[in-house]
Amino acid sequence: MRHITVITDRVARVDAVVDPDRGSFLVDPADLHGALGWELKPAGLCRDDTCVRVRDPNALWVDHRLCLSSVADAVGQPVVVDVDAGIMAVALPAELRRRALADLVAPPFILPDLDGVEHPLSEWAGRKKLLVAFSSWCGCRYDLPGWQELHDELSGDGLTVIAVAIDQSADDVRPFAAGLTMPVLYDPHHLLTELFAISNVPTVVWIDEDDRIARPNGEAFGSDLFAEFTGADSAPHKELVRRWVRDGELPMGRDEARNAVADLSDEEVLARLHFRIAAEAHRQGDVRTTRAHVLRAGELAPDDLTVWRAGMPLIGEDPFGQGFLDRYDAWRAKGSPAHSMPSVGAAGFGPRPVTI
């Protein structure tokens, strides 16, 4: 038996046996729920009120233990396993992302603030929410005061700006959040990028009082500090937010908003799993494993900055250096492919107000 780390929407540490034939880990049945959140019952694999029928329950077992990869496969959740490092990453249910992109239902999540206190999205139920994904490895870290100003301006009208850092630790974010009073959370395992299909920052999602997505992932900025570099001004988007909050006016209808952002590919999902293993290995001081999975993640998702740029600091590369600029220029030359709508006012985006 050895102690392993399993990363799903949380981090679990359980005792397991290595199965070299399947390249996975075997756990006692009593530890399955702690590892993956599922339980094996007569009805199948169950989690909360959901049960998935298993066609061949015997395929889950090796002797008297359950194979974690086989269980994840049975419920349709891809996995990446590093047996040597003792780390396994499991994808989130794809249905959550489909509902966000196609049904415009914001997936629930729980993330910590910079003091380690966990906050569910439901904490702000009944208010309009601006979910702002940013990072310490992006110049958008300097946009936070601009988002704070918008939060202060519209808080009394029912808006909360929630900034979420796609970052390793609270210490990475703390210097840029000093003095802010709006909620600032951080996402060390990049759950948000998988749930909402985010592939670059800054990305902003509008979520209404009933936790429905009012405007899907879109590039937006809290200030004009880098407007010359990005070619996008912050004012047009902020004005649309004001009209949404105060007048109930949306820049697009629900039919237009549905599937406005493309789903992640299978490769992009796997890239996030490799990144999670890299991030966990980095926390454990395992340089070799970190580098191997950062590089593999970048190969699988070469156009996803939340993968390859976020991985640069983990392997000692400068996310603001010439290496980044060269790769960024190549990305721009390909048309800046990203899972988001362009900045308001950018070519091809024409606001069409809709009152709700």
ABEGO torsion letter per residue (X at the ends): XBBBBBBBABBBBBBBBBBAAAGBBBBBAAAAAAAAGBBBBAAEBBBEABBBBBABAAAABBEABBBAAAAAAAAGBBBBBBAAAGBBBBBBBAAAAAAAAAAGBBBBBBBBBAAGBBBBAAAABGBBBBBBBBBAABAAAAAAAAAAAAAAAAAAAGBBBBBBBBBABAAAAAAAABGBABBBBBBAAGAAAAAAGBABOBBBBBBBAAGBBABBBBBBBABAAAAAAAGBBAAAAAAAAAAAAAAGBBABBAAAABGABBBBBAAAAAAAAAAAAAAAAAAAGBAAAAAAAAAAAAAABAABAAAAAAAAAAAGBBAABAAAAAAAAAAAAAGGBBBBBBBBGBBGBBBBBBBX
